[in-house]
Amino acid sequence: MQDVDLPRHIDLERIGREPRAYAGKLPSQSMAKLMGLVDDAAGIEASIQVEWAQDQTHAAIRGECGAYVTLICERCLEPMDARLAGEFEVLAVDRAQQADDLPVDQAVVEAPRGQLDVVSLIEDELILGLPVVPRHEDTACDGGQRHFGPEDEPLPQAESPFAALGALRQNNGSSDTR
């Protein structure tokens, strides 16, 4: 990709009906929602193609985005690096009510008065790419099996919660005199 900044907004009415392509980087500071979910983000890149749909009433926006982020592993609580990637294909509508006229499976993005918020679109797509439970892939991650105390001390053995039921069953079996 080019080493240029992607525009924050695209005026869909002003660019005309010819297909347009944009590619570049976005600053991570402009993505407050994403930065609230990750430990750090860098290298946010995206490309967007804008074409007009067959009926010439909606702009069709296709694109892809990616970023390198630092997340906190849910197993060991240590930082881990992850690559987020997303692809999207949406139609731009002026108001959400206009989406009612489109097929149910058609994804839409609101572009009030023809102003497409590129940062919000890319940010939402990257958030959808976040893992539900971030964790290291390798087995070196201890998985939360922490042991407090001296290393040579054996782990405490927890009694089975069903041991009491087994004892009750044995007692009932021996007292049954039928």
N, C-alpha and C positions, 0 to 999 in steps of 0.2 A: 504494500500500500504506500501511497504517497506520505510524505512527512509533513502534511499540512493539517490545519484544524478544520474539522467538519463544521458547517454552519449550524448555529444553534436553532435557527428557524428557517423554514423554506416557505416562501410565498407562492403557493400553488397557482394562484391566478396570474401572477406576474411572469412566471417562467414560460407561459404559453403552453401550447398543446404538443410541442415536440418532446420526445423522450430526453430525459436528463439523467446524468449519473454524478454522484458525489462520493468521495472516499476520503478518509482521513482519520484523525485522532480526536478524541474528546478528553478534556481534563477531568480527572476523577473528582475534583472539588465541586464540579457542577452537578454531581449525582448524589445528593444528600441521602435519598432513600437507600441506595446501594451501599454507601459508606456507613450507614447505620447498621447494616447486616454483616459486613465483613470487617476484618481487622485492618486491611490495607488493600488498595487497588492501584494497579499501574498498567500501562500499555493498553488502554481502551481504544480499540480501533473499530471502524465500521465502514460499510459501503452501502449506499442506497441508490436504487434506480427508481425514477418516477416516470410513469407512462400513464396515458389516459385510457380508461376502460373503453370497451367497444361503444357504449352508449354516449361517450364523451361528457358524462355528467359527474363522474367520480374519478379521482386520480388513483391509479393502482401503484402502491408502493411496495417494492420488493427490496430485501436487503439481508445482510448478515452482519453480525457483530461478534466481538470477542474481547476478552480481558483476562489478565493475570491477576488473581486476588490471593490474599492471605486470609485463611479461615482458622478457627480454633477447632482442633480435633475434639470430638465429643467423647472419645475413648480415653485419651491421655491428657487432654487439656493443653496440648502444646500447639504452637502455630504450624500450619501446613500450607503449602502453595497449591493452588488449583487453577485450572484453565476453564473459563466459562466461554461458551459459544452459543450463538442463537441464530436462527434464520426466521424471517417473517415475510408474510405476504398479506397485505391489508388494503382495504379501500378507504380513502379519506372521505369523511362526511362532515358537513358543517355542524350538525346537531345530532345527538343520539337518536332522536325520533326518525331521522332519515334512514337509519339502519333497519327500521321495521319493514321498509320496502325491498330490502335485499334478502337473498336466500339465508336461511337460518345458519348454515355452516360457514358463511362468509365472515371473516374477521374484519373488523372496522377499527379505525382510529379517528378520534374527533380532531378536526382542523378548523376551529372557529374562524369564520371570515377568510378561509383559505390559508391560514397560518398553521403550518405543520410544525409542532414542537419536536424537533429531532432528538434533543437530549432526553426528553421524557420517554419517547418511543424506544430508544436504545437502552435506557436505564431499565425500563419495564421488561424488556426482552432478556437482559442480563440477569435480572432478579429471578425470572422464570428458569434460568439455567443453573441456579444455585442448588447444591445438593440438599436434600431434606435433612440428612444427618451427616455432616461432614466428618470424615475419619480417614486416617492414613490407610493406604492400600496394603502396606507391608506388615509382616508379623512382628516387627520390632516394636510396634506400638503396644504398650502393655495392657491395653484394653481395660484400664481401671482396676487391675488386680494389684492394688497397692497393699503393702504390708508395712505397718508401723512397728518399729522396734528393731532389735538386732537382726541382722541378715541371717544368722545361723539358727535363729529361733523358729520352730515349726509354726505353720499357720494354724490358728485355732480351728478345731473341728466343731462345726455346728451340728447340734442334734437335729435329726429329721423331725419335721413337724408331725409326721405320721407315726412316730414311735409310740406316742401315747395311745393312739387308736389301736395299734397292734397289741399293746398291753391290755386294753379294755376287751378286745376280742378274745384274747387268751383267757382272761378272767371269766367272761361270759360263757365260754365254751366249757370250762371246768365246773362251773356252778350249775350248769343245766343238767338236771337229774331226770328228765323224762324218760 
